[in-house]
Amino acid sequence: MRTVHSDRHLLRANRTELNQGRLVPPFEKPERVAHILARLAERGFPAVEPPVEHGLDMVARVHAPDYLHFLETVWPRWTAAGYAGEAIPTVWPSRRMTRKGPPEEIDGAIGWYALCGETSISGGTWEAARAAADVALTAADLVAGGERAAFALCRPPGHHAAQDMFGGYCFLNNAAIAAERLRDRGAATVAVLDVDFHHGNGTQAIFWERADVPFLSLHGDPRFEFPYFLGGADEIGAGKGEGRNVNYPLPPGTGFEAWAAALEDACARIKAFGAEALVVSLGVDTFAGDPISSFKLASPDFLTYGARIARLGLPTLFVMEGGYAVAEIGVNTVNVLEGFQGA
């Protein structure tokens, strides 16, 4: 399996995250990628390939133009305002606050586009996010060109990013952008399967009214887990997308048997939807040792479910999302890919 990756992810080197009332070093950090790259090399995967620059045309098919302009300019605007720390939102257009559109002041504008307050923005964030989108697009082109599967080693991740909203460490929705590319390259229906511990709220929002990109997500029940306000089983899509959005909210402490049963149902639905290609939002924070998740999968389980995904027989693109047990992230990620390849 070929892997696409960009060293420009290192430009995303923020120092702070708001967690449990404290500013702490981020859980989403460059070392995650270093462990994955080391494991890929150790297991004999081909050398990683750099992405091809694709510009913003496909990105703009997924994200609103004003949002893209915001991401490109937020850091210089923040520093020009004289703020010394990293950019963190502190106010939002919450219930009964009805003003439409972002304020001129950057401190207010950042809240307009943020879904939560834990994700800081620093210099290099936009450049890293752009590179991650190019990684996803380049890997999608490999799959569209005949590869059975490819791995887009994206950082920052993407599945929490909606059309005009960032958060959960995500800025551009790499999986959604890749799905659009696969549609453009000839796949009539492209399923997105999100196996990250956290619900892919951004991907759901993007394809909510679309029949051609069904979205299926296995995740922590939003009554207890981030992002809290989306991800229920009663969310089934709307318009042409009605019935094509499928959520599997699972309780804290879920082990592999229950998780795998949900995956089995998701795979059956993907087949019933007539998918011609598959994008997997590959978060490995379902691991029992993950510091910000509560599922109980063990490292061998990732091999097993990689093999189950392979049995769908679809051209498959794996797009890296979460996973914050840094010492084990390489083993768990590559186990999914090896399970898929060995099936």
Order of alpha helices (4+ residues) and beta strands (2+ residues): beta-beta-beta-alpha-alpha-alpha-alpha-alpha-beta-alpha-beta-alpha-beta-beta-alpha-beta-alpha-beta-alpha
